[in-house]
Amino acid sequence: MNDNLSAERLPHVHEMLSEYLDGQLDEATRQRVEAHLVTCADCRADYETLRQTVRVLRQLPMRAVPRGFAITASAPPRRGALFWLRVTNSALAALFIALLAARLVLPGLGQTITTRSDVSTVRPAAVNVASPAAPGGQSSVAQRPVGLAPVSPNQTASTASEAASAVSHASAAPTAAPAPAQPFAAAGARSSAAAAPTVAPAAAPTSIQVVPPIAVPAAAPVQRAPTATGPPSAPAAAPAAAGAAWPAWYDPLLGAVGAVVLAMLGVLIVMGRHR
Amino acid sequence: MLTYQDLAFNVARRLVGNDDAACDVTQDAFWSAYRHLDQFKGGSFRAWLLRIVTNASYDLLRARQRNARDSLDQMMDETSFDAPDPGDLPEALVLRQETMQTLEEAIQQLPFEQRSVIVLCDVQGLSYEETAAALQINSGTLKSRLSRARRRLRDSLVQRRELWE
């Protein structure tokens, strides 16, 4: 019967030796294992080496604790510093990526915005210039070639009455007057009856709508908006405005943030290696 | 909890392989236990605390393995004891120190699952129930894992005759 048990239970006895060593087997199983160990030299040697292994393991001494682990309110866990360093580094890395992306993507957008701002600044300049000189300017434009010498406000005032009279004559002879002068004729007629400065605000919108391209050279002599004098100066103004979208300190700031991120990453790697 | 600091440190020390990492693991485990004390549902507090220590040790070793920083040789070097000068000790004691170092090195070479059962059950002498609770495994898994661990350790030590005398 023991032989049959040995043949059938040999793998199981082999696996149960560890439990047998710890006294974890029930009584019946323990007796079967002991009976097998009596007859099987291999299992007996197996059991003996296992027993010796456990014996030396249980003789391992306790190591002395290098320091205390008391938890106090002023003693946060040591890995807290590492954790916050990681969090800070991640935040700075995200900031660096955002700054870099903005720097790479937004220049075109910045140029578009500043070009629009150029247009918006040109318009008021043209209006400001044209409005006081409108009666004289318009009349002079109508009668002078483009690029004529600057016209001073005094000249404008003096020419206003001349223009008014000239236009009034022109209105008397419709075939000789140019088409744009038609609306101005009424204004000129009124300006001849009243003082020129008081008439000018009323005439200004009309002058802008009638001859905007020609009004710019006429306004140029006032020298209040030199960049708005014509198309040749516009391309030069655009890059300058685009450059102004990124302040001089932006690139150094970008580099500094990147350097800090790399430095903190190095510290994290070194700290992790020594853990 | 300070009652268990020797036990916690020794378990961590034999799981992670060096004093500095074991100190970090123990400190973190104590903080974690302190913060989550309300989650202790009764039973063996020692097993509950050692479960936190074991998990913290595993996390540290996994991070270490992920970064591929520690070679086996480095682990071996860090396993050495802070023993006195051998010239000042009797021969038998020196032999014992060497034996202990051999045993510690053999433990470090075990897979973490087997190492943890050996450390808790055989080195620290926890019962099957406490070890199973600390490792969150059932009794059958513990028995088979312990059997494999002992055999593997025995096979690595069988060359050292001094252990069998």
Interface residues (C-beta under 8 A of the other chain):
Chain A: E15 L17 S18 E19 D22 Q24 T49 L50 Q52 T53 V54 V56 L57 R58 L60 P61 M62 R63 V65 P66 R67 G68 F69 A70 I71 P76 P77 R78 R79 G272 R273 H274 R275
Chain B: M1 L2 Q5 D6 A8 F9 N10 R13 D19 D20 A21 C23 D24 T26 Q27 D28 F30 W31 Y34 L60 A63 R64 N67 R69 T99 M100 L103 E104 I118 D122 V123 G125 Y128 K143 S144 L146 S147 R150 R151 L153 R154 L157 V158 L163 W164
